[in-house]
Amino acid sequence: VMKEAITAVRPIGIISISPPDSITTEMLPTSIPIVLCCDVPDNAPLTTVDLNIDAIMSTGVHHLLNRGAKNIYFIGRPAGSPFSHKKYESVEKVLRENQKYCSYNLFIPRDNSSKAMEDTIVEIMQRKFPPDGVFAADDAAALTFMNMILSAGFSVPEDIMVLGIGNYGVSKFSTPTLSTIHT
């Protein structure tokens, strides 16, 4: 399907976060430049962009700390999601370095389904000390969290600050507007 779409549209280039290897290999003969923003083998004949995950995660943690968050929870993504492992390790490192300023917990849903994310959010909100700041691995997780806690009667950002990563277009249309890190 991807190859057919590319052939029909004839883009001048492609930027992708994590394309399947088979599609990438099939697209190479088309002479369309492809830039991958993900981990690829060193011998791959593709251009890659290295996102500074450590800087992104540090920015997020410090954003919440500077706004007074004392109990920060991070909602990651299951293995296999773009940068999931790097984000988790990086945010854990930054939070550990700042543990004199805050307590923290890290959560990863069991899979990428909406139900798994909802179950993770329920688990978070049932904790003895719920978060006053939540940092999510992407805007989709942040928006899901924000919608669930708003429907439960919490206020954002007064009760719980919520921060995502990605600056998806939809994030600016949420009510309240989602705070997000543009990558």
C-alpha atoms as one frame of an Amber mdcrd trajectory, in Angstrom:
protein
   0.000   0.000   0.000   2.812   2.395   0.909   4.638   1.699  -2.357   1.438
   2.255  -4.384   0.768   5.533  -2.564   4.292   6.758  -3.196   4.079   5.828
  -6.871   0.733   7.627  -7.250   1.703  10.802  -5.368   5.331  11.040  -6.520
   6.671  12.893  -3.455   9.985  14.716  -3.735  11.146  13.093  -0.510  10.026
  11.126   2.536  10.725  11.688   6.224   9.720   8.765   8.406   9.981   7.820
  12.058  10.025   4.045  11.706   9.262   2.468   8.339   9.266  -1.306   7.973
  12.534  -2.526   6.454  10.790  -4.190   3.520   9.066  -0.983   2.434  12.278
   1.007   2.773  14.146  -1.515   0.617  11.391  -1.478  -1.995  11.348   2.331
  -2.128  15.079   2.745  -2.746  14.958   1.991  -6.498  12.399   4.794  -6.986
  15.124   7.432  -6.398  12.998   9.211  -3.801  15.190  10.537  -0.977  14.264
   8.975   2.361  15.291  10.388   5.740  14.757   8.135   8.736  14.413   9.577
  12.228  15.023   6.288  14.005  17.631   3.669  14.768  18.892   1.966  11.633
  21.895  -0.281  11.085  25.123   1.597  10.365  25.405  -0.105   6.988  21.918
   1.013   5.825  22.101   3.110   2.626  19.807   5.758   4.089  20.120   9.222
   5.564  19.233   9.382   9.252  18.516  12.177  11.711  19.530  11.694  15.320
  17.011  13.232  17.707  18.659  14.205  20.983  16.390  12.157  23.233  18.361
  13.145  26.354  17.751  16.847  25.657  14.060  16.248  24.940  13.517  14.273
  28.144  15.528  16.728  30.241  13.454  19.602  28.840  10.244  17.818  29.819
  11.303  16.978  33.358  12.622  20.489  33.993   9.440  22.016  32.544   7.408
  20.167  35.181   9.891  20.852  37.993   9.990  24.579  37.184   6.211  24.681
  37.466   6.245  23.094  40.907   5.657  19.409  40.204   6.843  17.280  43.127
   5.421  13.879  42.133   6.151  13.209  38.452   4.891  10.163  36.596   6.164
   9.183  33.159   3.953   7.218  30.772   6.134   5.416  28.247   5.330   3.230
  25.282   5.798  -0.530  24.916   8.911  -1.900  23.256   8.726  -1.560  19.512
   7.368   1.980  19.553   9.669   4.633  18.061  12.406   5.489  20.536  10.467
   3.838  23.413  13.496   2.313  25.112  15.673   5.419  24.660  12.957   7.714
  26.052  12.426   5.450  29.065  16.136   5.197  29.906  16.679   8.914  29.357
  13.746  10.122  31.459  14.670   7.683  34.231  18.201   9.115  34.281  16.972
  12.728  34.422  14.423  11.957  37.142  17.000  10.043  39.191  19.361  13.030
  38.934  16.564  15.289  40.226  15.142  13.002  42.917  16.065  15.500  45.629
  13.443  17.797  44.043  10.738  15.255  43.250   9.520  11.699  43.541   8.744
   9.780  40.392   7.232   6.645  38.908   7.608   5.193  35.425   4.821   3.307
  33.641   4.698   1.375  30.388   1.396   0.003  29.028   1.464  -3.729  28.271
   0.891  -3.062  24.527  -0.064  -0.263  22.121  -3.830  -0.710  22.449  -6.135
   1.994  23.777  -7.300  -0.425  26.480  -3.733  -0.955  27.721  -3.194   2.824
  27.904  -6.477   3.300  29.765  -5.581   0.504  32.217  -2.206   2.181  32.850
  -3.904   5.513  33.531  -6.353   3.884  35.954  -3.388   2.262  37.736  -1.661
   5.650  37.976  -4.706   7.394  39.408  -5.271   4.641  41.980  -1.836   5.176
  43.500  -1.702   6.370  47.101   0.070   9.524  45.941  -1.255  10.459  42.491
   0.923  12.614  40.258   0.894  16.385  40.158   2.835  16.222  36.875   2.595
  13.661  34.084   5.110  13.466  31.261   4.039  11.208  28.397   6.239   9.664
  25.711   4.080  11.240  23.004   1.106  13.545  22.565  -1.316  10.663  21.964
  -0.588   9.222  25.431  -0.720  12.700  26.992  -4.074  13.484  25.375  -5.521
  10.140  26.462  -4.349  10.768  30.017  -5.667  14.328  30.010  -9.102  13.330
  28.674  -9.487  10.544  31.216  -8.574  12.677  34.225 -10.727  15.584  33.041
 -13.714  13.245  32.773 -12.930  12.021  36.309 -13.245  15.580  37.625  -9.605
  16.625  37.837  -8.408  19.956  36.503  -5.481  20.435  34.119  -3.034  22.019
  34.917  -4.301  23.022  38.381  -4.553  19.483  39.807  -2.232  17.679  37.409
   0.117  19.177  34.825   0.278  17.138  31.614   3.114  17.272  29.086   3.528
  15.386  25.807   6.183  15.071  23.128   5.705  15.705  19.433   3.558  18.825
  19.092   0.963  16.972  17.014  -1.423  19.368  15.302  -4.370  18.053  17.297
  -2.717  18.941  20.622  -3.389  22.657  20.154  -7.113  21.988  19.704  -7.580
  20.107  22.974  -9.307  21.814  25.866  -7.252  22.779  27.724  -4.445  23.045
  25.193  -1.882  20.304  25.712   1.599  21.421  26.691   3.978  19.583  24.402
   7.613  19.509  23.357   8.127  20.190  19.661  10.708  17.783  18.241
